[in-house]
Amino acid sequence: MTIDHEGPVPLYRQLADLLRTKIADGTLPPNRPIPTEQRLMHEHEVGRDTVRKAIGILREEGFVIAIQGRGTFVAPRENSLEQS
């Protein structure tokens, strides 16, 4: 899955979907950090606000947790919505 810069779906939604898929398929395992903002910006050619909005969506959905001074991590399985 890639980001479609010309499509109708907002970039932050596409990025959130992409990260959610990687969490669901285990590419981004529980209790491990997600890529940094800088890396996501570079890999997907998006701005910082786009990355932050995408991560905000995943945080609200319970897929990731932010730890001050440490970064953003994939939430343990029992906290993610896929267990609902």
Stockholm file with secondary structure:
# STOCKHOLM 1.0

chainA/1-84         MTIDHEGPVPLYRQLADLLRTKIADGTLPPNRPIPTEQRLMHEHEVGRDTVRKAIGILREEGFVIAIQGRGTFVAPRENSLEQS
#=GR chainA/1-84 SS CCCCTTSSSCHHHHHHHHHHHHHHTTSSCTTSBCCCHHHHHHHHTCCHHHHHHHHHHHHHHTSEEEETTTEEEECCGGGSGGGC
#=GC SS_cons        CCCCTTSSSCHHHHHHHHHHHHHHTTSSCTTSBCCCHHHHHHHHTCCHHHHHHHHHHHHHHTSEEEETTTEEEECCGGGSGGGC
//
